[in-house]
Amino acid sequence: MEQNIAKLIVFISAVWVVIDAKRIGVSKGQLKGFWGMGPWGWFFITLLLWPIGFPFYLIKRPELKRINSK
């Protein structure tokens, strides 16, 4: 039961990441290095490596918003 809840949380957060990234206008190459991925890249890194991908998206989100607000 707890394992299913954890999987659901991971999936829902990955879906939120792709929707949010698209909404703020994220596109591939806006950040340098590995983290310069598009919305679907963020989705898959969050889905497959949640403990790394989700926190990094939250850390990089303000920078991505700033880049796309110009």
Buried (B, 14 or more C-beta within 10 A) or exposed (E): EEEEEEEEEBEEBBEBBBEBBBEBEBBEEBBEEEBBBBBBBBBBBBBEEBEEBBEBBEEBBEEBBEBBEE
